[in-house]
Amino acid sequence: MRRFERKQNVFTNKDALGESYKPERIEERDDEISEYMDALQPVVDGWEPNNVFLYGNTGVGKTAVTEFLLEMLLEDVSQYDDVDLSVISINCKTLNSSYQVAVELVNELRPPGAVISSTGYPQQTVFKKLFQELDDVGGTVLIVLDEVDSIGDRDELLYELPRARSNGKLEDAKVGLIGISNDFKFHDQLDPRVQDTLCERELHFPPYQAPELQNILESRAEVAIAEDACEEGVLNLCAALAARDSGSARQALDLLRLAGEHAENKDDERITLDHVDIARQKLEQERVVEGMRELTENGHFALLAVVSKAAHDETPCRMRDLYQEYLRLCNSAGIDPLAQRSVHNHLSDLRMLGILSAEENRTGSRGNYYSYALDVPFSSAMEALSDVLALDSVLDEIRKTATQAEAA
């Protein structure tokens, strides 16, 4: 008996819902594409390229639009004999300095047997090697740095590259930077010299609205899902959930894909609203677990304090009350607690991760304060905490309290 059998009840091309899929047309980004094309126009005209920086939340089309337009640009400039265009793309997520980015670029430009080590060179030596490799390529070179904010304040490369040609460090290459960032404040955090040197064109990608996400889902579903394999309202629900949460096309597509996978695993012929709800719970659980990986032990206990208050139906809860609960939990677990300000920082991190919500309370002359609550299902937070905290008795007591509160 075969343990694995092919299932194709729902999907005709599930890859069309994946991150690597490249659609023939980018939906719902006409204005951004038009502005982006204007910024790239100097390349076609044979002039030095602009530096272009894209800002927007995860999943709003920044990378997809960049790949789409650069493929078109490479194809269209091939008709001009005086334009020789090269594109180099790297993701900076694991690179936290200009030095590491420069090494990655050098090795991207060199053949496999000639790569350099990621350590052991002075930074200016690596920059010099990079300029030499770029000159060897020659022509117009666009360097795409996805998640460029990962380099933080170690941003010397963003100062050096745009100035390299005017400083005589590049002779045959005209270099343009394309930076992609989820951090809207990244530009403001750069060294003032870097800000002045970049002279970039900034493009902002806003979150998608529900109707836009539904159009995106409909175009992908035509390729990915069999005819009549979607219950009415499924695409609308996926779009509405993603729009309410993040405005991310990636999230909407993930919801639809996971819902379809659940339907196929159950040998169902259609994706239903119930399948979408199960997919939503799974994605929320994954988000909490991923967010928890970023936290220290005290960060886990800060979240546990909010969960405990939620079990007692006492959220939103202000900082001073959460801190007392945090101290109680730390004492019961035998760990050293942090000062209240440090716990507040952990709560802010949880808020940024989308695990907590914070409601601002205005009290006039006495100042403002925030009240915190879970922004994910109670069950998802509990399951994630169970994976990282060996506190079965405490967690069982919180579950019991939540059940009693619900019954009351």
Summary of the structure (lengths in Angstrom):
residues: 408
radius of gyration: 25.2
end to end distance: 50.7
largest distance: 77.5
contacts: 1264
relative contact order: 0.10
helix: 56%
strand: 13%
